[in-house]
């Protein structure tokens, strides 16, 4: 069904881990550890497909390392799509970094 997102990291540098749908519009995405350091997750790279025109979603990445400090420095994720074929930085008002309470962690990183 359209809008029922599909996630993939089956490409060089893809590091998506388990993904769980929380609600109609929210997904929790775990990222795999950085190469050569099992304790750090400083970046993420994954593909989302099966989107619907105009669809708005919330992605929560609870196991990122230093996410708050990166976003405070003005870093935001880069995105591209069929409508936006060149990489563009997400507007900072669409990105939020904060610590999640333990109850929000729906599964443990593997």
Secondary structure as GFF3:
##gff-version 3
##sequence-region A 1 110
A	DSSP	beta_strand	6	8	.	.	.	ID=ss1
A	DSSP	beta_strand	16	21	.	.	.	ID=ss2
A	DSSP	beta_strand	26	31	.	.	.	ID=ss3
A	DSSP	beta_strand	47	49	.	.	.	ID=ss4
A	DSSP	beta_strand	58	60	.	.	.	ID=ss5
A	DSSP	alpha_helix	67	72	.	.	.	ID=ss6
A	DSSP	beta_strand	78	79	.	.	.	ID=ss7
A	DSSP	beta_strand	88	89	.	.	.	ID=ss8
A	DSSP	three_ten_helix	92	94	.	.	.	ID=ss9
A	DSSP	three_ten_helix	102	104	.	.	.	ID=ss10
###
